[in-house]
């Protein structure tokens, strides 16, 4: 009879051999699938293939690990949104083109890591005080980047009768929900969800929607 010890051949990796983001990735996956209350440090440690004591040593409590996950998402997302179009020539780009590029960036970021969308949606649905941290670290900074782009598109009359804040939450929420549903809906044979062109199809859809008169 094989024991758990015999299943894992070789010595477990040393603490200094574990990359910090391995724990963060495992934690994101667990929080996204089970929510904050359902996730456990032992489950996260098992997914990251580390001793649970290492997580406690590096991050302390589960809440502190959760905050580290939010911080990691926020840092990467804001960097993505702040990245200029290459080649970038403001003189030859309309405000609508800049807005469409920003939407493309949101889609690329969300589609590359669906767990992030699932993680944020769970926090929104639970309406726990933890969401204040999500807002301060992730949503607020994202708005600071995106709202001026939307406001310019409104001022230039590309978007008519649009409130920029409402636009931000509608677009970001729709993208996050669609991405989080991809694996579930795709199993029912919905080609758009299971296709490798999922991201490009979403971008095409938003181009059609945003370039219509609202």
PENOR-V304396 format. One line per field, one symbol per residue. ss: DSSP state (H for helix, E for strand, L for the rest). Layout:
ss = ???
//
This chain:
ss = LLLHHHHLLLLLLLHHHLLHHHHHHHHHHHHHHHHHHHLLHHHHHHHHLLLHHHHHHHHLLHHHHHHHHHHHHHHHHHHHHHLLLLLLLHHHLLHHHHHHHHHHHHHHHHHHLHHHHHHHHHHHHHLLLHHHHHHHHHHHHHHHHHHHHHHHHHHLLLLLLLLHHHHHHHHHHHHHHHHHHHHHHHLLLLHHHHLLLHHHHHHHHHHHHHLLLL
//
